């Protein structure tokens, strides 16, 4: 497996080596210190299997760089590893094609878990950002009306489906939800598919955000 680590801080790239070795001891780690170098590496190494991308690098605007990387490697999972802690920016990154978002402050175990989830086909969102109050970060909190609307939308779910949705809102993967609820992963996948259909949503990230709104309200 080839993994590209793109970050303009050499010390952090060095730290990611340990994470990558834990994730896959046989992985070949490629390094880039700018968007320009990262894109060149991807173009010259068509077999890159995973990209770990910092948004704040020289060469391009953060999200322009993400879009350029997505276009250069459309079939390669891209995981953002960033100091950004804005839910809005996390969501924008996912909407623009990132397969996961890991805060740089995350514990190494969480980073490894995130990489495994992404390589298993999941979209990884940091639980701390999903559950953390927007108000504590200086972001205008979701209105009570919007939260009530989220609760009303979720009310169409069965008890078990609601449990699955709430665990999605905590950033858990299908495997973790299956273990938590003592279900098989195939059953969890079926529940997620049914939830998407009932809520008229297109992906699990949207379910997670809807459920997180209600969690914020309860907290």
Secondary structure, 3 states (H helix, E strand, C coil): CEEEEECCCHHHHHHHHHHHHHHCCCCEEEEECCHHHHHHHHHHCCCCCEEEECCCCCCCCHHHHHHHHHHHCCCCEEEEEECCCCHHHHHHHHHCCCCEEEECCCCHHHHHHHHHHHHCCCCECCHHHHHCCHHHHCCCCCCHHHHHHHHHHHCCCCHHHHHHHHHHHCCCCHHHHHHHHCCCHHHHHHHHHHHHHHHCCCCHHHHHHHHHHHHHHHC
